[in-house]
């Protein structure tokens, strides 16, 4: 028997995730957490009733029901997504597409996406079209282990022991989630061990005696907690960790107090559209993301609001059709266990085979309408410092020796984040041309300007500050001929500043003071132009004329620095994606290796004008 209030919570969860991915609410990703609490409550209740009614648990029947419930819909949507993406995506993107389809096919996509460092909260410019399958993988893994835990715990201690075990599992999972959210946020977000407590909270609701009735306060408190998380959480919120408490306990309170829901909430729950959204919530969740992503990739840009509205309407239509003609009929179809397992095996093989075929159809060449051809691998190539482990990552506070160019008593240091590292290719060429040793001191997401950033994911201000301090000590000891500093200015602006320039000038001044006396030439290269799109994917979509939306960065210099503004090297009336036959940007932020090398004469001329090298 379906409970209208549970259906309403399902509807709310699906709508929140849809709204999040349509860029309508910042914390809508908590819809997944609402789903988890509901699943923990319903699945544990189903298992417990069967054990109490029959004294045992039919594991075979349970797993067959799960296959019939989940697999047909996910297989159809995954296959449709794969084929449409293959047809519309440029060949240069098919290797990643095929890999992602395989990941979604093998029920381990959550771990694979974590291993590939794909951030669901802060999706990059080429988001995997099936990344949302991670949550389905978590549930499938839960269904694999949970019946065994419930059965054994009940068998050796009844309901009391069962809920004691569930409480222990829930507490351990929550503690691990807190630890991993700080230590490795990506793994915390995607892993079953860090999400199991959310399902466990749902299961623990069954320990509340039926005679115990919660007051009307609880439904309103639940709604307030969910609303708070929806509107105040963002993609910068460390999640799950303590932040997940609000949506998880909010959902738990909503379920526990169903009998006390006020009339207005019961009315809204029983409205036909609410019940309909609850009924189609599963296919709605699976359809929404491909319908938002595929047009984005095909057009080579973010979707306008009206385009997102069309995608949402199409999502609702396809979800309803899938529910009517696939989900419901197959769920209630009487099939032998052998046929169900055979279908599951064939579906998995077809999906993985499709992913493999898509990956094998990839090519590495971008061809423009003008006939120009570009190697995607060459465009997206990173400077050598990345390959040498000389570009320091999050959590690290010391750079290695990282010397380039010829052996020479003359030293030049490059200092900053990845927007400093992007200058390595041209500086290494100059090192050989002008006979100096180049030392790379760069760290991911850690600008040389001593600004305090908003902490996000694995980035910690303390690590960045310590690395910056260690690097400056090394520079002071080296006494190089020149220190060349740069950094990305387009990080999110913290509160308390009237403008980005104020924030950046403050950090620059601190760094200049710390570097004073280390060299006769303390040089700052202002930030390169800022792409509004991922340039390789935009060009790969065969719409190079639509890719010239890059904007100049403001040239910011605090007093004391010798100044270089590279904007004119890459921009005239516009900042083109392709300049003199070279693709200027390797992603949606950094100039390409070829673009760096392309401006060698401009950089050398500017350094000569600053007196860094003796002119001849």
C-alpha positions as CSV (number, residue, x, y, z in Angstrom):
1,X,0.0,0.0,0.0
2,X,1.4,3.4,-1.0
3,X,1.5,6.1,1.7
4,X,0.5,9.5,0.1
5,X,2.9,11.4,2.4
6,X,5.9,9.1,1.4
7,X,4.9,9.7,-2.3
8,X,5.0,13.4,-1.6
9,X,8.5,13.2,-0.1
10,X,9.6,11.3,-3.2
11,X,8.1,14.0,-5.4
12,X,9.9,16.6,-3.3
13,X,13.2,14.8,-3.6
14,X,13.0,14.4,-7.3
15,X,11.9,18.1,-7.9
16,X,14.8,19.3,-5.7
17,X,17.4,17.4,-7.6
18,X,15.9,18.6,-10.9
19,X,15.9,22.2,-9.7
20,X,19.5,21.9,-8.6
21,X,20.7,20.7,-11.9
22,X,18.6,23.3,-13.7
23,X,20.5,25.9,-11.6
24,X,17.3,27.0,-9.8
25,X,18.3,26.2,-6.2
26,X,21.8,25.9,-4.7
27,X,21.1,23.0,-2.3
28,X,18.7,20.8,-4.3
29,X,21.2,18.0,-4.3
30,X,19.8,17.1,-0.9
31,X,17.0,15.4,-2.8
32,X,19.3,12.4,-2.9
33,X,19.5,12.3,0.9
34,X,15.7,12.4,1.1
35,X,15.6,9.4,-1.2
36,X,18.1,7.5,1.0
37,X,16.1,8.0,4.2
38,X,12.9,6.9,2.5
39,X,14.7,3.8,1.1
40,X,16.1,2.9,4.5
41,X,12.7,3.2,6.0
42,X,10.7,1.3,3.4
43,X,13.2,-1.5,2.6
44,X,14.0,-2.3,6.3
45,X,10.2,-2.3,7.0
46,X,9.6,-4.7,4.2
47,X,12.4,-7.0,5.4
48,X,11.3,-6.9,9.0
49,X,7.7,-7.7,8.2
50,X,8.7,-10.7,6.2
51,X,11.0,-12.0,8.9
52,X,8.4,-11.5,11.6
53,X,5.6,-13.0,9.5
54,X,7.5,-16.0,8.1
55,X,10.4,-16.5,10.5
56,X,12.8,-16.3,7.6
57,X,13.8,-14.1,4.7
58,X,13.6,-15.2,1.1
59,X,16.8,-13.6,-0.2
60,X,16.2,-14.8,-3.7
61,X,12.7,-13.2,-4.0
62,X,14.0,-10.0,-2.5
63,X,16.8,-9.6,-5.0
64,X,14.6,-10.6,-7.9
65,X,12.1,-7.9,-6.9
66,X,14.9,-5.3,-6.8
67,X,16.1,-6.3,-10.3
68,X,12.5,-6.0,-11.7
69,X,11.9,-2.7,-9.9
70,X,15.2,-1.0,-10.9
71,X,16.9,-2.5,-13.9
72,X,14.4,-2.2,-16.8
73,X,13.9,1.6,-16.3
74,X,17.6,2.3,-15.7
75,X,18.7,0.1,-18.7
76,X,16.3,1.7,-21.1
77,X,17.3,5.3,-20.0
78,X,21.0,4.4,-20.0
79,X,20.8,2.9,-23.4
80,X,18.9,5.8,-24.9
81,X,21.3,8.2,-23.3
82,X,24.3,6.4,-24.7
83,X,22.9,6.2,-28.2
84,X,21.7,9.8,-28.4
85,X,25.0,11.1,-26.9
86,X,27.0,9.0,-29.3
87,X,25.1,10.5,-32.2
88,X,25.3,14.1,-31.1
89,X,28.7,14.2,-29.3
90,X,31.8,15.0,-31.3
91,X,34.2,12.1,-31.8
92,X,36.7,13.7,-29.5
93,X,34.4,13.2,-26.5
94,X,33.4,9.6,-27.1
95,X,36.2,8.0,-25.2
96,X,35.1,9.7,-22.0
97,X,31.4,9.1,-22.8
98,X,32.0,5.4,-23.4
99,X,33.9,5.1,-20.1
100,X,31.1,6.8,-18.2
101,X,28.5,4.5,-19.8
102,X,30.5,1.5,-18.7
103,X,30.8,2.9,-15.2
104,X,27.0,3.3,-15.0
105,X,26.5,-0.2,-16.3
106,X,28.5,-2.1,-13.7
107,X,26.8,-0.8,-10.5
108,X,30.1,0.7,-9.3
109,X,29.8,4.1,-10.8
110,X,29.9,5.9,-7.4
111,X,33.4,4.5,-6.7
112,X,34.6,5.0,-10.3
113,X,33.4,8.6,-10.4
114,X,35.1,9.3,-7.1
115,X,38.3,7.7,-8.4
116,X,38.0,9.9,-11.5
117,X,37.5,12.9,-9.1
118,X,34.2,14.0,-10.6
119,X,32.6,16.5,-8.3
120,X,28.7,16.1,-8.4
121,X,28.2,19.3,-6.4
122,X,30.4,21.4,-8.7
123,X,30.2,19.8,-12.1
124,X,32.8,20.9,-14.6
125,X,32.3,22.3,-18.1
126,X,31.9,18.8,-19.7
127,X,29.8,17.0,-17.1
128,X,29.4,13.2,-17.5
129,X,26.0,12.6,-18.9
130,X,25.4,9.7,-16.5
131,X,27.1,10.9,-13.4
132,X,23.7,10.9,-11.5
133,X,23.8,7.1,-11.7
134,X,26.2,7.2,-8.7
135,X,23.3,7.4,-6.3
136,X,21.6,4.4,-7.9
137,X,24.9,2.5,-7.4
138,X,24.9,3.4,-3.7
139,X,21.3,2.0,-3.3
140,X,22.1,-1.2,-5.2
141,X,25.1,-1.8,-3.0
142,X,22.9,-1.1,0.0
143,X,20.4,-3.6,-1.2
144,X,23.1,-6.2,-1.6
145,X,24.3,-6.1,2.0
146,X,21.4,-4.8,4.1
147,X,19.1,-7.9,3.9
148,X,21.9,-10.0,5.3
149,X,22.6,-7.6,8.1
150,X,18.9,-7.3,9.0
151,X,18.3,-11.1,8.9
152,X,21.4,-12.1,11.0
153,X,20.8,-9.3,13.6
154,X,17.1,-10.3,14.0
155,X,17.9,-14.0,14.1
156,X,20.3,-13.7,16.9
157,X,18.5,-11.2,19.0
158,X,15.1,-10.2,17.7
159,X,13.9,-6.6,17.2
160,X,16.0,-5.2,20.1
161,X,19.3,-6.6,18.8
162,X,18.3,-5.6,15.2
163,X,17.9,-2.0,16.1
164,X,21.0,-2.0,18.3
165,X,23.1,-3.3,15.3
166,X,21.4,-0.7,13.0
167,X,22.2,2.0,15.5
168,X,25.9,0.9,15.7
169,X,26.2,0.7,11.9
170,X,24.5,4.2,11.6
171,X,26.8,5.8,14.2
172,X,30.0,4.3,12.7
173,X,29.0,5.4,9.2
174,X,28.2,8.9,10.4
175,X,31.6,9.2,12.2
176,X,33.3,7.9,9.1
177,X,31.4,10.4,7.0
178,X,32.5,13.3,9.2
179,X,36.1,12.2,8.9
180,X,36.1,11.6,5.2
181,X,34.2,14.8,4.4
182,X,37.2,16.7,5.8
183,X,40.0,14.3,4.5
184,X,38.6,13.3,1.1
185,X,35.4,15.1,0.2
186,X,34.9,13.3,-3.2
187,X,35.0,9.9,-1.6
188,X,32.8,11.0,1.3
189,X,30.2,12.2,-1.2
190,X,30.1,9.0,-3.3
191,X,30.8,6.1,-1.0
192,X,28.2,3.7,0.5
193,X,30.1,3.6,3.9
194,X,29.7,7.4,4.3
195,X,26.1,7.4,3.1
196,X,24.9,4.3,5.0
197,X,24.0,6.3,8.0
198,X,21.3,8.2,6.0
199,X,19.7,4.9,5.1
200,X,20.2,3.7,8.7
201,X,18.4,6.7,10.1
202,X,15.4,5.7,7.9
203,X,15.6,2.2,9.3
204,X,15.7,3.4,12.9
205,X,12.4,5.0,12.5
206,X,10.9,1.5,12.7
207,X,12.0,1.3,16.3
208,X,9.6,4.0,17.3
209,X,6.5,2.3,18.8
210,X,3.4,2.7,16.7
211,X,1.4,3.9,19.7
212,X,3.8,6.9,20.1
213,X,2.5,9.9,18.2
214,X,4.7,13.0,17.5
215,X,3.2,16.4,17.8
216,X,2.3,18.7,14.9
217,X,5.6,20.6,15.7
218,X,7.6,17.9,13.9
219,X,6.3,18.1,10.4
220,X,6.8,21.9,10.4
221,X,10.3,21.4,11.8
222,X,11.0,18.8,9.1
223,X,9.9,21.2,6.4
224,X,12.0,24.0,7.9
225,X,15.1,21.8,8.0
226,X,14.7,20.7,4.4
227,X,14.0,24.2,3.2
228,X,17.0,25.5,5.0
229,X,19.3,23.0,3.3
230,X,17.7,23.7,-0.1
231,X,18.1,27.4,0.0
232,X,21.2,27.9,2.1
233,X,23.4,25.1,0.9
234,X,25.5,25.5,-2.2
235,X,28.0,23.6,-4.3
236,X,30.7,24.9,-1.8
237,X,29.0,23.3,1.2
238,X,31.2,20.5,2.6
239,X,28.9,17.5,2.1
240,X,27.7,15.1,3.5
241,X,29.4,15.6,6.9
242,X,27.5,17.7,9.4
243,X,25.6,19.5,6.7
244,X,23.7,16.3,5.8
245,X,22.1,16.3,9.3
246,X,19.5,18.9,8.3
247,X,18.0,17.1,5.3
248,X,18.4,13.6,6.8
249,X,16.8,14.4,10.2
250,X,14.3,16.6,8.5
251,X,13.1,13.7,6.3
252,X,13.2,11.3,9.3
253,X,11.0,13.7,11.3
254,X,8.6,14.1,8.4
255,X,8.2,10.3,8.1
256,X,8.0,9.7,11.8
257,X,5.2,12.3,12.2
258,X,3.1,11.3,9.2
259,X,0.1,10.7,11.5
260,X,0.5,14.3,12.8
261,X,0.8,16.2,9.5
262,X,-1.4,19.3,9.5
263,X,-4.3,19.5,7.1
264,X,-2.5,21.8,4.7
265,X,0.5,19.4,4.3
266,X,-1.9,16.4,3.9
267,X,-3.8,18.3,1.3
268,X,-0.7,19.2,-0.7
269,X,0.5,15.6,-0.4
270,X,-2.7,14.2,-1.9
271,X,-2.9,16.7,-4.8
272,X,-2.9,14.6,-8.0
273,X,0.2,16.3,-9.4
274,X,2.1,15.6,-6.2
275,X,1.2,11.9,-6.2
276,X,2.0,11.8,-9.9
277,X,5.5,13.3,-9.4
278,X,6.0,10.7,-6.6
279,X,5.0,7.9,-8.9
280,X,7.3,8.9,-11.7
281,X,10.2,10.1,-9.4
282,X,12.5,7.2,-10.3
283,X,12.5,7.7,-14.1
284,X,12.2,11.5,-13.6
285,X,15.5,11.3,-11.7
286,X,17.2,9.2,-14.4
287,X,15.9,11.3,-17.3
288,X,16.5,14.8,-16.1
289,X,20.3,15.0,-16.2
290,X,20.9,13.7,-19.8
291,X,18.2,16.0,-21.0
292,X,20.0,19.0,-19.5
293,X,23.5,17.9,-20.4
294,X,23.2,16.6,-24.0
295,X,21.9,19.9,-25.4
296,X,24.6,21.8,-23.4
297,X,27.4,19.7,-25.0
298,X,25.8,19.8,-28.4
299,X,25.4,23.6,-28.3
300,X,28.8,24.1,-26.7
301,X,27.4,26.5,-24.0
302,X,25.2,26.6,-20.9
303,X,21.5,26.5,-21.5
304,X,19.3,29.6,-21.4
305,X,16.5,29.6,-18.9
306,X,13.8,28.9,-21.6
307,X,15.9,26.0,-22.8
308,X,16.2,24.6,-19.3
309,X,12.4,24.9,-19.0
310,X,11.9,22.9,-22.2
311,X,14.3,20.2,-20.9
312,X,12.3,20.0,-17.7
313,X,9.0,19.6,-19.6
314,X,10.6,16.9,-21.7
315,X,11.8,15.2,-18.6
316,X,8.3,15.1,-17.2
317,X,6.9,13.7,-20.4
318,X,9.5,11.0,-20.8
319,X,9.4,10.1,-17.1
320,X,5.6,9.6,-17.4
321,X,5.9,7.5,-20.5
322,X,8.6,5.4,-19.0
323,X,6.6,4.8,-15.8
324,X,3.5,3.9,-17.8
325,X,5.0,1.6,-20.4
326,X,8.2,0.2,-18.9
327,X,8.4,0.6,-15.1
328,X,4.9,-0.5,-14.1
329,X,4.2,-3.2,-16.6
330,X,7.6,-5.0,-16.1
331,X,7.5,-4.6,-12.4
332,X,4.2,-6.5,-12.1
333,X,4.9,-9.0,-14.9
334,X,5.1,-12.6,-13.7
335,X,8.5,-14.0,-14.8
336,X,10.5,-17.0,-13.7
337,X,13.6,-16.3,-11.7
338,X,15.7,-17.6,-14.5
339,X,14.2,-15.1,-17.0
340,X,14.7,-12.2,-14.6
341,X,18.4,-13.1,-14.1
342,X,18.9,-13.8,-17.8
343,X,17.4,-10.3,-18.6
344,X,19.7,-8.7,-16.0
345,X,22.8,-10.3,-17.4
346,X,21.9,-9.5,-21.0
347,X,21.0,-5.9,-20.1
348,X,24.3,-5.4,-18.3
349,X,26.3,-6.9,-21.2
350,X,24.4,-4.8,-23.8
351,X,25.1,-1.6,-21.7
352,X,28.8,-2.3,-21.1
353,X,29.2,-3.4,-24.8
354,X,27.5,-0.2,-25.9
355,X,29.9,1.8,-23.8
356,X,32.9,-0.1,-25.1
357,X,31.7,0.5,-28.7
358,X,31.3,4.2,-28.1
359,X,34.7,4.5,-26.6
360,X,36.2,2.6,-29.6
361,X,34.6,5.1,-32.0
362,X,36.4,8.0,-30.5
363,X,38.9,10.1,-32.5
364,X,41.3,12.7,-31.4
365,X,40.8,15.3,-34.2
366,X,38.7,18.4,-34.2
367,X,37.8,19.5,-37.6
368,X,36.3,23.0,-38.1
369,X,33.9,24.0,-40.9
370,X,36.8,25.9,-42.4
371,X,38.7,22.6,-42.8
372,X,41.3,23.3,-40.0
373,X,42.1,20.2,-38.0
374,X,43.3,20.2,-34.4
375,X,44.5,17.4,-32.1
376,X,42.4,17.4,-28.9
377,X,45.3,15.8,-27.0
378,X,47.6,18.6,-28.1
379,X,45.1,21.3,-27.2
380,X,44.4,19.8,-23.7
381,X,48.1,19.0,-23.0
382,X,49.2,20.4,-19.6
383,X,52.6,21.9,-18.9
384,X,55.5,19.5,-18.0
385,X,55.3,20.4,-14.3
386,X,52.1,18.4,-14.0
387,X,53.8,15.3,-15.4
388,X,56.8,15.8,-13.2
389,X,54.8,16.1,-10.0
390,X,56.1,19.6,-9.6
391,X,52.7,21.2,-9.5
392,X,51.8,20.6,-5.9
393,X,48.3,19.3,-5.1
394,X,45.8,20.0,-2.3
395,X,47.1,18.9,1.1
396,X,50.8,19.3,0.2
397,X,52.8,22.2,1.6
398,X,56.3,21.7,0.0
399,X,57.4,21.9,-3.6
400,X,60.2,19.6,-4.9
401,X,63.5,20.8,-6.5
402,X,61.6,21.3,-9.8
403,X,64.4,22.9,-11.9
404,X,64.2,23.3,-15.6
405,X,66.4,24.7,-18.3
406,X,70.2,24.6,-18.4
407,X,72.5,24.5,-15.4
408,X,73.2,28.1,-14.7
409,X,74.1,30.3,-11.7
410,X,71.3,32.6,-12.9
411,X,68.0,31.7,-11.4
412,X,64.4,32.7,-12.2
413,X,61.5,31.5,-10.0
414,X,57.9,31.0,-11.2
415,X,55.6,31.3,-8.2
416,X,51.8,30.8,-8.0
417,X,48.9,28.6,-8.8
418,X,47.9,26.9,-12.1
419,X,47.6,30.3,-13.7
420,X,51.3,30.7,-13.0
421,X,52.1,27.1,-14.1
422,X,50.5,27.9,-17.5
423,X,53.5,30.2,-18.2
424,X,56.0,27.3,-17.8
425,X,56.2,26.3,-21.5
426,X,57.3,29.8,-22.7
427,X,59.5,30.4,-19.7
428,X,61.3,27.1,-20.3
429,X,62.0,28.1,-23.9
430,X,63.3,31.4,-22.6
431,X,65.5,29.6,-20.1
432,X,67.4,27.9,-22.8
433,X,67.5,31.1,-25.0
434,X,68.8,33.3,-22.2
435,X,70.7,30.7,-20.2
436,X,69.0,30.8,-16.8
437,X,67.8,28.0,-14.6
438,X,64.0,28.1,-14.1
439,X,62.6,26.9,-10.8
440,X,58.9,26.1,-10.6
441,X,57.0,26.7,-7.3
442,X,53.3,26.2,-8.2
443,X,50.4,24.7,-6.3
444,X,46.9,23.9,-7.5
445,X,44.3,26.5,-6.5
446,X,46.8,28.4,-4.3
447,X,47.6,31.8,-5.8
448,X,50.8,33.5,-4.8
449,X,48.7,36.6,-3.8
450,X,48.1,35.9,-0.1
451,X,44.3,36.0,-0.3
452,X,42.0,34.1,2.0
453,X,39.8,32.0,-0.3
454,X,36.4,30.3,0.4
455,X,37.3,26.7,1.3
456,X,35.8,24.2,-1.1
457,X,36.2,20.5,-1.1
458,X,39.9,19.5,-0.5
459,X,41.2,23.1,-0.6
460,X,42.3,24.4,2.8
461,X,43.6,27.9,3.4
462,X,46.0,26.6,6.1
463,X,47.7,24.3,3.6
464,X,47.9,27.0,1.0
465,X,49.3,29.5,3.5
466,X,52.0,27.0,4.7
467,X,53.0,26.2,1.1
468,X,53.2,29.9,0.3
469,X,55.3,30.6,3.4
470,X,57.7,27.7,2.6
471,X,58.1,28.8,-1.0
472,X,58.8,32.4,0.0
473,X,61.5,31.2,2.4
474,X,63.1,29.2,-0.4
475,X,62.9,32.2,-2.8
476,X,64.6,34.5,-0.1
477,X,67.4,31.9,0.3
478,X,67.9,31.5,-3.5
479,X,68.1,35.3,-4.2
480,X,67.1,34.7,-7.9
481,X,67.6,37.1,-10.7
482,X,63.8,37.4,-11.1
483,X,60.7,36.2,-9.4
484,X,57.7,35.9,-11.8
485,X,54.4,35.7,-10.0
486,X,50.9,35.1,-11.3
487,X,47.5,33.7,-10.2
488,X,43.9,33.2,-11.1
489,X,41.7,36.1,-10.0
490,X,38.4,34.4,-10.6
491,X,37.9,32.4,-7.5
492,X,34.7,33.1,-5.6
493,X,34.9,36.4,-3.8
494,X,34.7,36.0,0.0
495,X,32.3,38.2,2.0
496,X,33.6,41.4,3.5
497,X,35.1,42.9,0.3
498,X,33.5,45.6,-1.8
499,X,35.2,44.3,-5.0
500,X,37.4,41.6,-6.4
501,X,40.2,44.2,-6.9
502,X,40.2,45.1,-3.2
503,X,40.5,41.5,-2.2
504,X,43.3,40.8,-4.7
505,X,45.2,44.0,-4.0
506,X,45.3,43.1,-0.3
507,X,46.7,39.7,-1.0
508,X,49.2,41.0,-3.6
509,X,50.5,43.6,-1.1
510,X,51.2,40.9,1.5
511,X,53.1,38.7,-0.9
512,X,55.1,41.6,-2.3
513,X,56.2,42.6,1.2
514,X,57.2,39.0,2.0
515,X,59.2,38.8,-1.3
516,X,60.9,42.2,-0.9
517,X,64.7,41.9,-0.9
518,X,64.7,38.5,-2.5
519,X,65.4,39.8,-6.1
520,X,65.9,42.9,-8.1
521,X,63.0,41.9,-10.3
522,X,59.8,41.0,-8.5
523,X,57.3,40.7,-11.4
524,X,53.6,40.2,-11.5
525,X,51.8,38.9,-14.6
526,X,48.1,39.8,-14.4
527,X,45.6,37.1,-15.1
528,X,44.9,35.9,-18.6
529,X,41.5,36.3,-20.3
530,X,38.7,34.4,-18.7
531,X,36.8,31.9,-21.0
532,X,33.1,31.7,-20.5
533,X,33.0,28.2,-22.0
534,X,35.1,25.1,-22.1
535,X,37.0,26.0,-25.3
536,X,38.0,22.5,-26.5
537,X,34.5,21.1,-26.1
538,X,33.0,24.2,-27.7
539,X,35.3,23.9,-30.7
540,X,34.7,20.1,-30.8
541,X,31.0,20.8,-31.3
542,X,31.9,22.3,-34.7
543,X,30.8,25.8,-33.6
544,X,34.1,27.6,-33.3
545,X,32.4,30.9,-34.2
546,X,30.4,30.6,-31.0
547,X,33.5,30.1,-28.8
548,X,34.8,33.7,-28.9
549,X,33.1,34.8,-25.7
550,X,36.2,34.9,-23.6
551,X,36.5,38.2,-21.6
552,X,39.7,40.1,-20.5
553,X,40.6,39.8,-16.8
554,X,41.1,43.0,-14.9
555,X,44.8,43.9,-14.6
556,X,45.3,44.3,-10.9
557,X,48.7,45.4,-9.4
558,X,49.5,46.6,-5.9
559,X,52.4,49.1,-5.5
560,X,55.9,47.8,-5.9
561,X,55.5,45.1,-8.5
562,X,57.1,45.2,-12.0
563,X,54.0,44.7,-14.1
564,X,53.1,42.6,-17.1
565,X,49.6,42.6,-18.6
566,X,49.2,39.8,-21.2
567,X,45.7,40.7,-22.3
568,X,46.7,42.3,-25.6
569,X,48.6,39.2,-26.6
570,X,45.4,37.2,-26.7
571,X,42.7,39.8,-27.4
572,X,42.0,42.7,-29.8
573,X,38.3,43.6,-30.3
574,X,37.5,40.1,-29.1
575,X,39.4,37.4,-27.3
576,X,39.2,34.6,-29.9
577,X,39.3,30.9,-29.1
578,X,41.6,30.3,-32.1
579,X,44.4,32.8,-32.7
580,X,46.8,32.5,-35.6
581,X,45.9,28.9,-36.0
582,X,46.4,28.1,-32.3
583,X,43.7,27.1,-29.9
584,X,44.3,29.5,-27.1
585,X,42.7,27.7,-24.1
586,X,43.0,24.1,-23.0
587,X,39.8,24.2,-20.9
588,X,37.6,26.9,-19.5
589,X,40.4,28.6,-17.6
590,X,44.0,28.1,-18.7
591,X,45.8,29.0,-21.8
592,X,47.1,26.1,-23.8
593,X,50.8,25.0,-24.0
594,X,50.9,26.2,-27.6
595,X,49.4,29.5,-26.7
596,X,52.0,30.0,-24.0
597,X,54.8,29.2,-26.4
598,X,53.2,31.4,-29.1
599,X,53.8,34.6,-27.1
600,X,57.5,34.0,-26.5
601,X,58.5,37.2,-28.4
602,X,56.0,39.3,-26.5
603,X,57.0,38.0,-23.1
604,X,60.7,38.4,-23.9
605,X,60.2,41.9,-25.2
606,X,58.4,42.9,-22.0
607,X,61.0,41.3,-19.8
608,X,63.7,43.2,-21.7
609,X,61.9,46.4,-21.1
610,X,61.8,45.7,-17.4
611,X,65.6,45.2,-17.4
612,X,65.5,41.5,-16.6
613,X,67.9,40.6,-19.4
614,X,70.5,42.8,-21.0
615,X,69.3,43.8,-24.4
616,X,71.6,43.1,-27.4
